[in-house]
């Protein structure tokens, strides 16, 4: 099946990332394996390079002094999202739930006991 698969997505992206040094290459390989087309949009504003990356419902952006660094930044941010995917609904992804800081504290306290 095509698309980002929540069940296997996180594990698969980690395996690919372990082989690849470059976030852009990692995204490209992941997209190729999952029949997803990465959509990069590059612009220059006031001498800064901006790159926007869209994969299905996810959108990241990077900016830097050169085009390549901006693209790497956007790809790196997308990798972080892909590694955290938790749910899938009929081929479209739900937005990630924001973590409740109080829940995180409770978990830390339980571990200390």
C-alpha positions, 0 to 999 in steps of 0.5 A: 500500500502507498502512503505513510504507514503509521504501523511501520513508518517509525521503524522503517524511517529509523532503519533508513536513517541509520544507513543514510547520513543525509536527511534529504536522502533519507526522506527520498528513500522513504518516499520511494519505498512508500510511493509518496512524492516529496514536495519541496518549495524553495524561495529566497527572501532577503538573502535567506534561502527558505525550503518548505517540504510537504509529505501528505498532511505534514509540512516543515520548513527550513531556512539558511544562508544557502539552498542546500542547508535550507533543504537539509533543515526542512528534511531533518524536521520532517524526519523528526515528525516521521519518527514520531508517527503514532496513528493512521486513519485510512491512509491519512495521518492524524495530527500528532497529539501534543504531549501534556507536560503534567503527564511527562512529570508523572511518568518521571516520578513513577520511574524514580520509585 
